[in-house]
């Protein structure tokens, strides 16, 4: 066979072999690449599905928490409404009692003094002796300016106050006055409690007025006035005798009043024949 023919044949065989190898390698590479890409997509989808499930769980948890908060808010609102209704009822009762008390006090002030001539004379002498002690012989009402009884913002009686209350108790424990009752009422001016040291003892003027009345009652009790004959009340700043325009006026409004009442007086609610409950 000629050399040229042999070369041609070898070349043809070589080209055919190379062509066959290329054909075989091409589809396999594409298949492997496709499989690799499919695996990547599967992994990505799995991760996205996991993230979706986690997000859904978080959303469910947030929804549950929101529902719980909504239920709690509804319960708090219901409790607040109930508390507001109770507060309204208490305020209405307090307002009614205040009006009744004011009415009764005005009625008591308009009544004649239950003191006899001797007790009236002795109270008048006491008023002459102490300029900051006032006595009305018509009604039998005594007024102590708070400055004579207490230091500013305090419910502790001054030493001088002990002596005047001792003399007051001596009159109330003598003669016909022994059958009479006593109502002590505290009053303040219009300035709110501002000092921190005072606020720790008396949070408001209500506390200060009632605490001062209590101090007077307890001191009169110490000096022999029976506790069942006495009552205590406080008006805070709401019963001034003069407008609170200056310090002099405020001094007049800071006072403790003592009402001497007949045994049948209804203003303080005394019952001469109380029923004892077992």
Number of C-alpha atoms within 10 A of each C-alpha: 5 6 8 9 10 11 11 11 12 12 12 12 12 12 12 12 12 12 11 11 11 11 11 11 10 10 11 11 11 11 11 11 12 12 12 12 12 12 12 12 12 12 12 12 12 12 12 12 12 12 12 12 12 12 12 12 12 12 12 12 12 12 12 12 12 12 12 12 12 12 12 12 12 12 12 12 12 12 12 12 12 12 12 12 12 12 12 12 12 12 12 12 12 12 12 12 12 13 12 13 14 15 13 16 16 12 11 21 15 11 13 13 19 22 22 13 11 14 19 20 13 14 25 18 12 18 19 13 11 13 11 16 22 18 20 14 19 14 18 22 20 20 20 24 19 26 17 19 26 20 12 11 19 16 22 15 19 14 11 11 19 16 12 19 20 18 17 18 21 16 20 23 17 12 11 15 21 15 15 18 24 24 19 23 25 32 29 28 24 18 11 14 17 11 10 10 11 15 16 9 14 19 16 16 24 20 19 25 27 24 22 29 26 20 19 25 24 17 18 23 17 14 18 14 23 17 14 10 17 22 19 21 20 24 19 22 20 14 16 19 14 13 13 17 9 8 10 10 15 20 16 21 24 23 28 27 22 23 23 23 28 18 15 13 17 13 17 20 9 18 11 10 6 7 7 5 4 3
